[in-house]
């Protein structure tokens, strides 16, 4: 097809009395092809979207019970979080409490990320879902470390976010001109640079977790909070994030493949593990949030609703795993 197009372009140029160069032939052929593709674009894309929608419909039907349970778990976690927020906001001292503030935001992030994962699973991308689960797992580890060390750790975690903001501003100023973007002013940069120095005391590798645990790497922190058994799954998720060589057959999406193929699209296989991992991690983060200060008898918080929600959530985690496994 392309050889014929090149011949056509050369012939047109010669008709105009030219002795065309290879570059001019390529340019004309490309222009012809681009115009042709534009004319066909609407029909071609409409077909692709139609096939995509049909796949999602079939995928949802196949895993319908599992998706129903996973959606129900996420909705329950959202409801539980809003219920608890409504309760603690009645007590003025908790409106600016750093520990609750960190767990509140981590829980909101976890609910959003879980929604993204469900979207990827319904769309037929289990390995991408596993890659997104990696963030949930890191959040679980973070929350457990903060829970163990309390409000001081929460405050340092917030400070780490400010440090990352300062570093982001520094990096943006380095690249803005090359990217054709406006960047932060000298005053803004200096303000955040001073904040960073104040927080880190000038340490180049200051880390909130190391201050409390002596560790900064997620692997060591996982061991610190007793989650080292997840190391294989976490490293598998990393392979889907980073540029790495691995065989297609190792993908969750290839679980039911009868032969080796180059998978470059959707699959309705391999949803069980990413779905169940998501349920477990979302439940852990929600439970940590709902149980903040639960051991403090003088907290003034009523945990009856939260404990009931925890029971429901724990049951849903089991049902999610069973539902997906039964379909598989």
C-alpha positions as CSV (number, residue, x, y, z in Angstrom):
1,X,0.0,0.0,0.0
2,X,2.7,2.5,1.0
3,X,4.9,1.6,-2.0
4,X,2.0,2.3,-4.3
5,X,1.4,5.6,-2.6
6,X,5.0,6.6,-3.0
7,X,4.8,5.7,-6.7
8,X,1.7,7.9,-7.0
9,X,3.3,10.8,-5.3
10,X,6.4,10.6,-7.5
11,X,4.2,10.4,-10.7
12,X,2.3,13.5,-9.6
13,X,5.5,15.5,-9.0
14,X,6.9,14.4,-12.4
15,X,3.7,15.4,-14.1
16,X,4.5,18.9,-12.9
17,X,7.8,18.8,-14.6
18,X,9.8,18.2,-11.5
19,X,12.7,15.9,-10.9
20,X,11.5,15.0,-7.3
21,X,13.8,14.3,-4.4
22,X,13.1,11.5,-2.1
23,X,12.1,14.0,0.6
24,X,9.6,15.7,-1.6
25,X,8.1,12.4,-2.5
26,X,7.8,11.4,1.1
27,X,6.2,14.8,2.0
28,X,3.6,14.6,-0.8
29,X,2.8,10.9,0.0
30,X,2.3,11.8,3.7
31,X,0.0,14.7,2.8
32,X,-2.1,12.4,0.6
33,X,-2.3,9.8,3.4
34,X,-3.1,12.3,6.1
35,X,-6.0,13.7,4.0
36,X,-7.3,10.2,3.3
37,X,-7.2,9.2,7.0
38,X,-9.0,12.4,7.9
39,X,-11.8,11.5,5.5
40,X,-12.1,8.0,7.0
41,X,-11.4,9.0,10.6
42,X,-15.0,9.3,11.9
43,X,-16.0,5.9,10.5
44,X,-12.8,4.2,11.8
45,X,-13.0,5.7,15.3
46,X,-16.8,5.0,15.5
47,X,-16.0,1.3,14.8
48,X,-13.3,1.3,17.5
49,X,-15.5,2.9,20.1
50,X,-18.3,0.5,19.3
51,X,-16.1,-2.5,19.7
52,X,-14.7,-1.0,23.0
53,X,-18.2,-0.5,24.4
54,X,-19.3,-4.0,23.3
55,X,-16.3,-5.4,25.1
56,X,-17.1,-3.6,28.3
57,X,-20.7,-4.8,28.2
58,X,-19.5,-8.4,27.8
59,X,-16.9,-8.0,30.5
60,X,-19.3,-6.5,33.0
61,X,-21.8,-9.4,32.3
62,X,-19.1,-12.0,32.8
63,X,-17.8,-10.6,36.1
64,X,-21.1,-9.0,37.1
65,X,-21.3,-10.4,40.7
66,X,-17.7,-9.4,41.4
67,X,-18.2,-5.9,40.1
68,X,-21.4,-5.5,42.0
69,X,-19.6,-6.5,45.3
70,X,-16.6,-4.3,44.6
71,X,-18.8,-1.3,43.8
72,X,-20.8,-2.0,46.9
73,X,-17.7,-2.1,49.0
74,X,-16.5,1.2,47.7
75,X,-19.8,2.9,48.2
76,X,-19.9,1.5,51.8
77,X,-16.4,2.9,52.5
78,X,-17.5,6.3,51.1
79,X,-20.6,6.3,53.3
80,X,-18.6,5.2,56.4
81,X,-16.1,8.0,55.8
82,X,-18.7,10.7,55.4
83,X,-20.5,9.4,58.5
84,X,-17.4,9.6,60.6
85,X,-16.5,13.0,59.2
86,X,-19.9,14.3,60.2
87,X,-19.3,13.0,63.7
88,X,-15.8,14.3,64.4
89,X,-16.6,17.8,62.9
90,X,-19.0,18.3,65.8
91,X,-16.0,18.4,68.1
92,X,-14.1,21.7,67.5
93,X,-10.6,20.3,68.5
94,X,-10.8,17.8,65.6
95,X,-11.4,20.4,62.9
96,X,-7.6,21.1,62.8
97,X,-6.3,17.8,64.1
98,X,-3.4,16.7,62.0
99,X,-3.8,13.0,62.5
100,X,-7.4,13.0,61.5
101,X,-6.6,15.4,58.7
102,X,-4.0,13.0,57.2
103,X,-6.2,9.9,57.5
104,X,-9.2,11.8,56.1
105,X,-7.3,12.8,53.0
106,X,-5.7,9.3,52.6
107,X,-9.2,7.8,52.8
108,X,-10.6,10.2,50.1
109,X,-7.6,9.4,47.8
110,X,-8.1,5.7,48.4
111,X,-11.8,5.9,47.4
112,X,-11.0,7.8,44.3
113,X,-8.1,5.4,43.3
114,X,-10.4,2.5,43.9
115,X,-12.9,4.0,41.5
116,X,-10.1,4.3,38.9
117,X,-9.2,0.7,39.4
118,X,-12.8,-0.5,39.0
119,X,-12.9,1.5,35.7
120,X,-9.7,-0.2,34.5
121,X,-11.0,-3.6,35.4
122,X,-14.3,-3.1,33.7
123,X,-12.4,-1.8,30.7
124,X,-10.3,-5.0,30.5
125,X,-7.0,-3.8,31.8
126,X,-6.2,-5.9,34.9
127,X,-2.4,-5.3,34.8
128,X,-3.0,-1.5,34.7
129,X,-5.4,-2.0,37.6
130,X,-2.6,-3.8,39.5
131,X,-0.3,-0.9,38.8
132,X,-2.8,1.5,40.2
133,X,-3.3,-0.7,43.3
134,X,0.4,-0.1,44.0
135,X,-0.5,3.3,45.2
136,X,-3.2,2.0,47.5
137,X,-0.7,-0.5,49.0
138,X,1.8,2.3,49.7
139,X,-1.0,4.3,51.3
140,X,-1.8,1.4,53.6
141,X,1.9,1.2,54.7
142,X,2.0,5.0,55.2
143,X,-1.2,5.0,57.3
144,X,0.0,2.1,59.5
145,X,3.3,3.9,60.2
146,X,1.5,7.1,61.1
147,X,-1.0,5.2,63.2
148,X,1.9,3.5,65.1
149,X,3.7,6.8,65.8
150,X,0.7,9.2,66.1
151,X,0.2,12.9,65.6
152,X,3.9,13.7,65.4
153,X,4.3,11.4,62.4
154,X,1.3,12.9,60.8
155,X,2.7,16.4,61.1
156,X,6.0,15.2,59.6
157,X,4.1,13.5,56.8
158,X,2.5,16.9,56.0
159,X,5.9,18.5,56.1
160,X,7.2,16.0,53.6
161,X,4.4,17.1,51.3
162,X,5.7,20.7,51.6
163,X,9.2,19.5,50.8
164,X,8.0,17.8,47.7
165,X,6.2,21.0,46.6
166,X,9.4,23.0,47.0
167,X,11.3,20.4,45.0
168,X,8.6,20.5,42.3
169,X,8.9,24.2,42.1
170,X,12.7,23.9,41.7
171,X,12.3,21.4,38.9
172,X,9.6,23.4,37.1
173,X,11.9,26.5,37.0
174,X,14.6,24.3,35.5
175,X,12.4,23.0,32.7
176,X,9.8,25.8,32.1
177,X,11.7,27.6,29.4
178,X,12.3,24.5,27.4
179,X,8.7,23.5,27.7
180,X,7.4,27.0,26.8
181,X,5.7,27.6,30.1
182,X,5.5,30.4,32.6
183,X,7.1,29.5,35.9
184,X,7.1,30.5,39.5
185,X,8.6,33.9,40.5
186,X,11.9,34.3,42.4
187,X,9.9,35.3,45.5
188,X,7.7,32.2,45.3
189,X,10.7,30.0,44.8
190,X,12.6,31.6,47.6
191,X,9.6,31.2,50.0
192,X,9.3,27.5,49.4
193,X,13.0,27.0,49.4
194,X,13.2,28.6,52.9
195,X,10.3,26.4,54.0
196,X,12.2,23.3,52.8
197,X,15.4,24.3,54.6
198,X,13.4,25.0,57.8
199,X,11.8,21.6,57.7
200,X,14.8,19.6,56.7
201,X,17.5,21.6,58.6
202,X,19.4,21.5,55.4
203,X,19.5,17.7,55.1
204,X,19.5,16.6,51.5
205,X,17.7,13.3,52.1
206,X,15.3,14.2,54.9
207,X,12.4,11.8,55.2
208,X,9.4,11.8,57.5
209,X,9.3,8.0,57.9
210,X,13.0,7.6,58.5
211,X,12.7,10.1,61.4
212,X,10.3,7.7,63.2
213,X,11.3,4.3,61.9
214,X,14.9,4.6,60.7
215,X,13.6,3.5,57.3
216,X,12.5,5.4,54.1
217,X,12.1,2.7,51.5
218,X,8.7,1.1,51.1
219,X,10.1,-2.4,51.3
220,X,11.6,-1.8,54.7
221,X,8.5,0.1,55.9
222,X,6.4,-2.8,54.8
223,X,8.4,-5.1,57.0
224,X,8.2,-2.5,59.8
225,X,4.3,-2.7,59.8
226,X,4.1,-6.4,59.2
227,X,3.1,-6.4,55.5
228,X,6.2,-8.0,54.0
229,X,4.1,-10.9,52.7
230,X,2.8,-8.5,50.0
231,X,6.3,-7.9,48.6
232,X,5.9,-10.2,45.6
233,X,2.6,-8.6,44.5
234,X,4.1,-5.1,45.0
235,X,7.1,-5.9,42.9
236,X,4.9,-7.4,40.2
237,X,2.9,-4.1,40.2
238,X,6.1,-2.2,39.8
239,X,6.9,-4.0,36.6
240,X,3.7,-2.6,35.1
241,X,4.7,0.9,36.0
242,X,8.4,1.0,35.0
243,X,10.0,0.2,31.6
244,X,10.9,-3.4,32.0
245,X,11.3,-6.5,29.9
246,X,8.9,-9.4,30.6
247,X,7.0,-12.0,28.6
248,X,3.4,-11.3,27.7
249,X,2.5,-14.7,29.2
250,X,3.2,-13.3,32.7
251,X,0.4,-10.7,32.4
252,X,-2.8,-11.3,34.5
253,X,-4.6,-10.4,31.3
254,X,-3.1,-13.5,29.6
255,X,-4.3,-15.9,32.3
256,X,-6.7,-17.8,29.9
257,X,-4.7,-17.4,26.7
258,X,-4.2,-20.7,24.8
259,X,-1.1,-19.4,23.0
260,X,1.4,-16.7,23.3
261,X,0.3,-13.4,21.7
262,X,1.4,-9.8,21.7
263,X,-1.4,-8.3,23.8
264,X,-1.9,-4.6,23.0
265,X,-5.5,-4.1,24.1
266,X,-8.2,-5.4,26.4
267,X,-8.7,-8.8,28.0
268,X,-11.5,-10.2,30.1
269,X,-9.0,-12.5,32.0
270,X,-7.1,-12.1,35.2
271,X,-9.3,-9.7,37.2
272,X,-9.5,-11.6,40.4
273,X,-6.2,-10.6,42.1
274,X,-6.3,-6.9,41.2
275,X,-9.9,-6.7,42.4
276,X,-9.3,-8.5,45.7
277,X,-6.1,-6.6,46.4
278,X,-8.0,-3.4,45.9
279,X,-10.8,-4.5,48.3
280,X,-8.3,-5.4,51.0
281,X,-6.3,-2.2,50.7
282,X,-9.3,0.1,50.6
283,X,-10.8,-1.7,53.6
284,X,-7.5,-1.3,55.5
285,X,-7.3,2.4,54.9
286,X,-11.0,2.9,55.7
287,X,-10.7,1.0,59.0
288,X,-7.6,3.0,60.0
289,X,-9.5,6.2,59.4
290,X,-12.7,5.1,61.2
291,X,-10.6,3.9,64.2
292,X,-8.5,7.0,64.7
293,X,-8.3,7.6,68.5
294,X,-10.5,4.6,69.1
295,X,-8.2,3.5,72.0
296,X,-8.4,6.9,73.6
297,X,-11.2,6.7,76.2
298,X,-11.3,10.5,76.4
299,X,-11.5,11.2,72.7
300,X,-15.2,12.2,72.9
301,X,-15.9,10.3,69.7
302,X,-18.7,7.8,69.3
303,X,-17.5,4.7,67.4
304,X,-20.7,2.7,67.4
305,X,-21.4,3.5,63.7
306,X,-17.8,3.1,62.7
307,X,-17.6,-0.4,64.3
308,X,-20.7,-1.5,62.5
309,X,-19.3,-0.1,59.2
310,X,-16.0,-2.0,59.8
311,X,-18.0,-5.3,60.2
312,X,-19.9,-4.7,56.9
313,X,-16.6,-3.7,55.1
314,X,-14.8,-6.8,56.4
315,X,-17.6,-9.0,55.1
316,X,-17.6,-7.3,51.7
317,X,-13.9,-7.9,51.3
318,X,-14.5,-11.6,51.6
319,X,-17.4,-11.5,49.3
320,X,-15.4,-9.6,46.6
321,X,-12.7,-12.3,46.7
322,X,-15.2,-15.1,46.5
323,X,-17.3,-13.5,43.7
324,X,-14.3,-12.9,41.4
325,X,-12.8,-16.3,42.2
326,X,-16.1,-18.1,41.4
327,X,-16.3,-16.4,38.0
328,X,-12.7,-17.3,37.3
